Amino acid sequence: MTAVPDAQEAVGKRGAGTVLPRLGRRGRKALVCLHVAVSVSWLGVTLCLLALAVTAMTTDDADMVRAAYRAMKVIGDTLVLPVSLTALLSGLWLALATSWRLFTWRWVTVKFWLTLAAAGASIFALRARLDEAAHVAALHPVGSVADMHLGFLRYNMVIIPSVATCVYLANVMISVTKPWGRRKAG
């Protein structure tokens, strides 16, 4: 016996061009629902961080600044890691277990790289800035905002979630419009 029937049988079980076993209709729909829910949650987390950062940047109330940075740290510590990784991994699973495939369609590839970069930036850079802001606020439990010596950190706390929000909205637009086309073979 040759290996060809086994290879054809394996392709039949996986589905043409998929890396993982092909998802059934219910499995695919459940995974799409999970991916959309988590991706929208990630956008919501970022918008919450942005609202708190803008509040901290525009107020002269030191207690409000401290509260905003503490709340941002709580959100960052509890939600950023699981939400970003779940969005990344569920999208990757969809790309590998469906006919969309990861590197066949340009929009899937672009979405993957944007999500990978956003997850990395969220997990490493954003959480580090959130920790830094909460630490600076904790070092100055009393006094004015000027006494906190926040400097450029106040702007970073607005810039980072603003850029992240733009990336997530770009991913939404790409998902809905599915621009570009198939990548050329070879």
C-alpha positions in Angstrom: 0.0 0.0 0.0 1.1 3.5 -0.7 0.9 6.6 1.5 -1.4 8.4 -1.0 -4.7 7.0 0.3 -3.7 7.9 3.9 -2.8 11.4 2.8 -6.1 11.8 0.9 -8.0 10.4 3.9 -6.2 12.9 6.2 -7.0 15.8 3.9 -10.6 14.7 3.8 -10.8 14.7 7.6 -9.0 18.1 7.9 -10.6 19.8 5.0 -8.8 21.0 2.0 -6.0 23.4 3.0 -6.7 23.4 6.7 -4.0 22.7 9.3 -6.2 21.6 12.2 -9.2 19.2 11.9 -12.0 21.0 10.1 -14.6 22.5 12.4 -18.2 21.5 11.9 -20.9 24.1 11.4 -21.7 24.3 15.2 -18.0 24.4 16.2 -17.2 27.1 13.7 -20.1 29.2 14.7 -19.2 28.8 18.4 -15.6 29.8 17.7 -16.7 32.8 15.6 -19.0 33.9 18.5 -16.2 33.5 21.0 -13.7 35.4 18.8 -16.1 38.3 18.1 -17.1 38.5 21.8 -13.6 38.6 23.0 -12.4 41.0 20.3 -15.2 43.4 21.1 -14.3 43.0 24.8 -10.7 43.9 24.0 -12.0 47.1 22.2 -14.1 47.8 25.3 -11.2 47.3 27.7 -9.1 49.7 25.6 -11.9 52.3 25.5 -12.2 52.1 29.3 -8.5 52.6 29.7 -8.6 55.6 27.3 -11.5 57.2 29.2 -9.6 56.8 32.5 -6.4 58.1 31.0 -8.1 61.2 29.5 -9.7 61.8 32.9 -6.3 61.6 34.6 -4.7 63.8 32.1 -7.3 66.6 32.1 -8.0 66.9 35.8 -6.1 68.9 38.5 -7.6 66.7 41.2 -4.8 64.6 42.5 -7.2 62.1 44.1 -8.9 61.6 40.8 -5.6 61.0 39.0 -4.6 58.4 41.6 -8.0 56.7 41.4 -7.9 56.6 37.6 -4.4 55.1 37.5 -5.3 52.5 40.2 -8.4 51.6 38.2 -6.4 51.3 35.0 -3.9 49.0 36.7 -6.8 46.7 38.0 -8.2 46.6 34.4 -4.7 45.9 33.0 -3.9 43.2 35.6 -7.2 41.3 35.3 -8.4 41.8 31.7 -5.6 42.7 29.2 -3.8 39.4 29.2 -6.7 36.9 29.0 -8.7 39.0 26.5 -5.8 39.7 24.2 -4.5 36.1 24.2 -8.0 34.7 23.7 -8.6 37.1 20.8 -5.3 36.1 19.2 -5.6 32.4 19.7 -9.3 32.1 18.7 -8.5 34.1 15.5 -5.5 31.8 14.8 -7.7 28.7 15.4 -10.3 30.0 13.0 -7.6 30.7 10.4 -6.1 27.2 10.7 -9.3 25.2 11.0 -11.4 26.8 8.3 -11.0 27.4 4.6 -9.9 31.0 5.2 -6.4 29.8 6.1 -3.8 32.0 7.6 -1.7 33.0 4.6 -4.1 32.5 1.7 -6.2 35.6 2.0 -4.4 39.0 2.5 -7.0 40.3 4.9 -6.6 37.3 7.2 -2.8 37.7 7.2 -3.0 41.4 7.9 -5.5 40.8 10.7 -3.3 38.2 12.2 -0.2 40.4 12.2 -2.1 43.4 13.6 -3.6 41.2 16.3 -0.2 39.7 17.2 1.4 43.1 17.4 -1.4 44.5 19.5 -1.4 41.5 21.8 2.4 41.8 22.3 2.2 45.6 22.9 -0.8 45.1 25.3 0.9 42.4 27.3 4.3 43.9 27.5 4.3 47.7 26.9 0.8 48.7 28.0 0.8 46.6 31.2 4.3 48.0 32.1 3.0 51.6 31.6 -0.1 50.9 33.7 2.1 49.5 36.5 4.4 52.6 36.3 1.5 55.0 36.5 0.0 53.2 39.5 3.4 53.1 41.2 4.0 56.9 40.6 0.5 57.6 42.0 1.1 55.4 45.0 4.4 57.2 45.7 2.5 60.4 46.2 -0.5 59.6 48.4 -1.0 63.3 49.2 -0.3 66.5 47.4 -1.2 68.0 44.0 -0.9 66.6 40.5 2.3 68.7 40.0 3.8 67.0 43.0 3.4 63.6 41.3 6.0 64.4 38.6 4.1 62.4 36.0 5.6 64.3 33.1 5.3 62.4 29.8 3.6 59.4 31.5 0.3 61.3 31.4 0.5 61.6 27.6 1.7 58.0 27.2 -1.3 56.8 29.1 -3.6 58.5 26.5 -1.5 57.7 23.4 -1.2 54.0 24.0 -4.9 53.2 24.3 -5.6 55.6 21.5 -3.3 53.8 19.1 -4.6 50.4 20.3 -8.2 51.5 19.7 -7.3 52.5 16.1 -5.7 49.1 15.5 -8.8 47.3 16.9 -11.1 49.4 14.8 -8.9 48.7 11.7 -9.3 45.0 12.5 -13.1 45.4 12.7 -13.1 47.1 9.3 -10.9 44.5 7.8 -13.2 41.7 9.2 -16.3 43.3 7.9 -15.1 44.4 4.4 -12.6 41.6 3.7 -10.5 43.8 1.4 -7.8 42.8 -1.0 -7.9 39.3 -2.3 -6.1 36.0 -2.3 -2.4 36.0 -2.1 -0.6 34.7 -5.2 0.5 31.1 -5.0 4.2 30.4 -4.6 
